[in-house]
Amino acid sequence: MIETNLAPLAHSRMNETQRGLIIVTTGPGKGKTTAAMGTALRAVGQGLRVLMLQFLKGSWHYGELDAVKAFGDNFVMRQMGRGFVKVGQEKPDPEDVRLVEEAWGEAVREIASERWDLVILDEINYAITYHMLDAQLVIDFLKSKPEAVHVILTGRNAHPGIVELADTVTEMREVKHAYQKGILAQRGIEY
């Protein structure tokens, strides 16, 4: 039997092809933000710096806000909105639109700064779906982002142009949810 150690070869190949990925986590199922946070945790464990900008969340307190404090400057999370926005037949509140535009401006600045290895744009897909942010603006910027920066976009109904541009797309599909049994959101699980 010939013994071979392929680890140095695999590591060498990985370094040669290292580039910032565009990753989309979308779909109607639970776990889009959670999946992005899992990737962030992995990234921090590998010595990468992570920024998470939450486009719509802002007024509620989530457990992850406290958890990321343990990572100091290596994992920073910023809530940029007022909380969940009301949409439907009516236009979104102009204040919510203004906050989304502000969040997008900050995302552009932070990604372009190259201070972060991974930037998570949490719930940006909702902001685009709700016509609070122009999809083409996001697509054009992502096409010209710094090569080494990874970007994750979360939220339902990812725009087809963003899906096409992305390197990896995962769609969460709900099979069943405790809420259907009348069980309310559980601390430490949903928030």
N, C-alpha and C positions, 0 to 999 in steps of 0.2 A: 504494500500500500504506500502510495506517495503522499507525503504530508505537504500541504500547501497553506500558506497564510495569505489570503486574499485581502485582508484588512488594509494593508498599506496601499494596494492598488485601488481599492474602492475609495479610500480616503483621498488619494491623489486625483482620481477622476472627479470626485465631488468638488474639490477645490477648483479644478479647471472649469467646471460648468456652473460655479456659484453665481447666481443672479437673483435679483429680487423678483419674487413671484407676485402675481395678482390672483388672489383667491376669493371666491364668492361662496358664501353660505346662505342659502335661500330656502324657500319652500314654506308650506303651511304648518309644518311640525315644530315642536318644541326643541330648543337646543342650539339655535344659531349663534347666539351670543356666547353660550356656554362652550361651544366648539371653538370659537375664536379665542376665548380665555384659556382653554386647554392648550391651544397652540402658543399663546403668549407665555404660559407657564413653562412650556418646553423651551421656548426661545430664551427666556431669562435663565433657565437652567444651563443653557449652552453659552451664556455670557453675552447675549444680545440685549439691546435696550429696546423697550417696547412703550409705545404711546397708544392709548385707546381713547378716541374721541366719541362720545355718545351723542349722536345728533338730536335725538328727541327726549331722552331721559334727562331728568333734572330735578324734579321736585320730590321724588321718593328716595328713601335710603335703602340701598341694597347691600347685602353682606359682602359682595366683592369689593365695594369701596373701602371697607376696612381691611380686607385681606391683602389688597395690593400694597397697602402702606408698609407691610413687612419687607417689600422689595426695594424700598427707598426710591432713588432716582432711576433704577433699572426698569421699573414698570410704573408708569404714570397713567392715571385714568381721570378724564375730565368730562363732567356732565355739562353739555352745551345747551340743552333745551329747558323747557318749563315742566316737562313731564309728557305723558301721552297726549297726543293732539287729537282733537275731534275733527273727523273728516267725513265725507259722504257727499250728499247732494250740494252742500254749501262749500264755498271757498275756504281754505284754511285761514285761520286768524293771521292778520298781517304781522303780529308780534312773533308768532311761531315761524313765519317765513323769514323774518329778519334774523332770528336766532339761528336758523338753518344756514342762511347766507353767511353769517358770522362764523359758524362752525366750519363751513366749507373754506372760507378764507384762512382760518387757522390751520385746517388740514393741508392746504396748499403750502403755506409757509413752513409748517413742520416737516412735511415730506421733502420739500425742496432743500431744507436746511441740512439734511443727511445726518442729523443728530441721533436719529432713531434707526434701528435695523428693521423694525416691524411697526407699522402703523395700522391700527384697527379702526375702521370707519363704521362704528356700530349703528345700525338702523338707517344707514344712508339710503338703502334701497327703498325704504318707506318714504323718505323725504323726496325721492325722485318720483315714485309712484303717485304721491299726493301733489305733484306739480309744485313743490316748494323749492326744487333745485333742478336745473336743466341737465338731463342725462348726457347730452353732447359735450357740455362743459367738463363733466367728470371724465368722460371717455378721452377727450382731447388731452386733458392733463395727465391721465394715467399713461397715455402713449408716450409722453415726454418726461415721465418721472425719472429721478435718478436711478440708474441701473441696479444698484445694490439694495435698494429699499424694497422690502416686502410690504404688500398692502392687502388687508383683508376687508371685504365689504360684506356687511350682514343685512338681513331683513328680507321679508317676503317679496315676491314678485320682482326679482332682479330684472332690470331692463335688458332686452335681447342684445343690445350693443355691448353692454358690459359683460354679459355671459359670453359673447363671442370673443371679446378681448382677453378674458381671463385665462390663466394657465390651468387652474383647477376650479371646478364648480361642484358643490355638493348641495343636493336638494333634500331637506328634511321633510319626511312624510309622516303625518300623524296616523298611527294605527288605532290608538285609543289614548284617552287622557283622563286623569282622575276627575277633572272638572265635570266631565259628562256624568259622573256618579254623584255630583253635588258636593264634591270635596273641594274646598277653597285652596288657594295658593298656600303652599307650606313654606315657612321660614327655613332658610338654608337649602331649599330645593328650587323654588321659583324666584326667590329674592333674597 
